[in-house]
Amino acid sequence: MQQKDEVGELAVVEPGKAELPAAFLGETTTRSSLVKSALRDMIIAGKFKPGETLVERHLATMLGVSKTPVREALISLASTGLVLVSHNRGVVVRRPSLEDMRKVCELRLLLEPWAIGRSTERNSEQTYATAKAALEESKALLDTDDQVKLSLTNRRFHRALYSHAGNELVAAQLDAMQDLISLGFVVVWERSVWPVWRQEYDEHCEILAAVQAGKADTATRVGRQHIERSMTLLEKYWDVEG
């Protein structure tokens, strides 16, 4: 009964939609995986700021669980790069640098365009339907200036494009990169806002049109161009003061 109560407490924070596939992880849903999802979502939503120290005791109290699943979740998040373990400060939310973002983009360019094309080849209808739902949600948010929700729907759109490629290793790598990209947005928000969501939306529409048409080569090409433009814009706005 206690376990059910603890899991229920975590429901106040929507579990992350980018959790690695259970078959790949080789584990069932546990309190530690739920805690990991909750903490990850709060980090990439900016509820915990880059550089902020995460204290096990405080997190356990907030989520209504013991310190053990919190400790396990933080270890797992450290392996993905979202948090760092410091001898002096304990566990802190990573503050990515622009160079970190460039490295993420370089790796992303190697994997994501291929995965988009592969998903289009393998199951374009399912890929299209999932991505279209995320795109429609982002369209409804364009006039709200809700940076957090726009970032999360952006993340869901991209995951929909690459998650049907049939390669769990690639999907896991891209999930981790999307987390770091979302954290990069948080750094930008500290100084300004991300003013190009409508441009992002238009480019997403172009990618989705290629997926709907089953044109894998086109989807791959426009997906690569979109990632390259996004990195150029991130460099432009990284140090802009609001």
Helices and strands as residue ranges (DSSP letters): H 2-10, H 22-25, H 31-44, E 53-54, H 56-63, H 67-80, E 83-86, E 90-93, H 98-141, H 147-162, H 168-191, H 197-212, H 216-237
